[in-house]
Amino acid sequence: LAGVKDCQEMCRSSGISYERPSDYYAEMVKSDGHMLKVKKELLEQAAKIEAAELRRKQRDAKKFGKALQVEKNQEKEKKKKDELDSIKKWRKSREQSGGMAGND
């Protein structure tokens, strides 16, 4: 640390500037063209990730939709079966009551 202070003092006495001016802009390590390529690749990666997520959501929605459709079909078949059973019971009771009335 003492060596740095001695060097700064020597630069001041000889008139050599050792500090950067306030408006100094360092040259970029990477060129603008290279940085545009990097940005483009990052945007493409983000788009791929978003597309994959969208496909996954659609696949999940399709699975859910199929399950819901199967459930509705089962309910519909059960309702139909119950209605047919109730019709059979009604016919049976009607035949029994009609048969008994004919015997009387």
C-alpha positions as CSV (number, residue, x, y, z in Angstrom):
1,L,0.0,0.0,0.0
2,A,2.9,2.3,0.8
3,G,4.4,1.6,-2.7
4,V,1.1,2.6,-4.4
5,K,1.1,5.9,-2.5
6,D,4.7,6.6,-3.4
7,C,3.9,5.9,-7.1
8,Q,0.9,8.2,-7.0
9,E,3.0,11.0,-5.6
10,M,5.7,10.4,-8.3
11,C,3.0,10.5,-11.0
12,R,1.6,13.8,-9.7
13,S,5.0,15.4,-9.4
14,S,5.9,14.4,-13.0
15,G,2.5,15.4,-14.4
16,I,1.4,11.9,-15.4
17,S,-2.3,11.3,-14.9
18,Y,-3.1,7.9,-13.2
19,E,-6.9,8.3,-12.8
20,R,-9.5,7.8,-15.5
21,P,-11.5,10.8,-16.6
22,S,-15.1,10.9,-15.4
23,D,-16.4,10.5,-18.9
24,Y,-14.2,7.6,-19.8
25,Y,-15.9,4.5,-21.4
26,A,-13.9,1.3,-21.4
27,E,-13.9,-0.6,-24.7
28,M,-16.2,-3.7,-24.5
29,V,-14.5,-7.1,-24.3
30,K,-17.2,-8.6,-26.6
31,S,-18.2,-7.0,-29.9
32,D,-21.8,-5.8,-30.4
33,G,-22.3,-8.5,-33.0
34,H,-21.3,-11.2,-30.6
35,M,-23.6,-9.7,-27.9
36,L,-26.5,-9.7,-30.3
37,K,-25.9,-13.4,-31.1
38,V,-25.9,-14.1,-27.4
39,K,-29.1,-12.2,-26.8
40,K,-30.7,-14.0,-29.8
41,E,-29.7,-17.4,-28.3
42,L,-31.1,-16.5,-24.9
43,L,-34.4,-15.4,-26.5
44,E,-34.6,-18.6,-28.5
45,Q,-34.0,-20.6,-25.4
46,A,-36.7,-18.7,-23.5
47,A,-39.1,-19.3,-26.4
48,K,-38.3,-23.1,-26.5
49,I,-38.9,-23.3,-22.7
50,E,-42.2,-21.4,-23.1
51,A,-43.3,-23.6,-26.0
52,A,-42.5,-26.8,-24.1
53,E,-44.5,-25.5,-21.1
54,L,-47.4,-24.7,-23.3
55,R,-47.3,-28.2,-24.8
56,R,-47.2,-29.7,-21.4
57,K,-50.2,-27.7,-20.2
58,Q,-52.1,-28.7,-23.4
59,R,-51.3,-32.4,-22.8
60,D,-52.4,-32.1,-19.2
61,A,-55.6,-30.4,-20.2
62,K,-56.2,-33.1,-22.8
63,K,-55.8,-35.8,-20.2
64,F,-58.1,-34.0,-17.8
65,G,-60.7,-33.5,-20.7
66,K,-60.5,-37.2,-21.5
67,A,-61.0,-38.2,-17.9
68,L,-64.0,-35.8,-17.6
69,Q,-65.5,-37.2,-20.8
70,V,-65.1,-40.8,-19.5
71,E,-66.8,-39.8,-16.3
72,K,-69.7,-38.2,-18.1
73,N,-70.1,-41.2,-20.3
74,Q,-70.2,-43.5,-17.3
75,E,-72.8,-41.3,-15.6
76,K,-74.9,-41.3,-18.8
77,E,-74.7,-45.1,-19.0
78,K,-75.6,-45.5,-15.4
79,K,-78.6,-43.2,-15.8
80,K,-79.7,-45.1,-18.8
81,K,-79.4,-48.4,-17.0
82,D,-81.3,-47.1,-14.0
83,E,-84.1,-45.8,-16.3
84,L,-84.3,-49.2,-18.1
85,D,-84.4,-51.0,-14.7
86,S,-87.2,-48.7,-13.5
87,I,-89.1,-49.3,-16.8
88,K,-88.7,-53.1,-16.3
89,K,-89.9,-52.8,-12.7
90,W,-92.9,-50.8,-13.8
91,R,-93.8,-53.3,-16.6
92,K,-93.4,-56.2,-14.1
93,S,-95.6,-54.5,-11.5
94,R,-98.2,-53.6,-14.2
95,E,-98.2,-57.2,-15.5
96,Q,-98.6,-58.6,-12.0
97,S,-101.4,-56.1,-11.1
98,G,-103.1,-56.7,-14.5
99,G,-102.8,-60.5,-14.1
100,M,-104.3,-60.4,-10.6
101,A,-107.2,-58.2,-11.8
102,G,-108.0,-60.7,-14.5
103,N,-108.2,-63.6,-12.0
104,D,-110.6,-61.8,-9.8
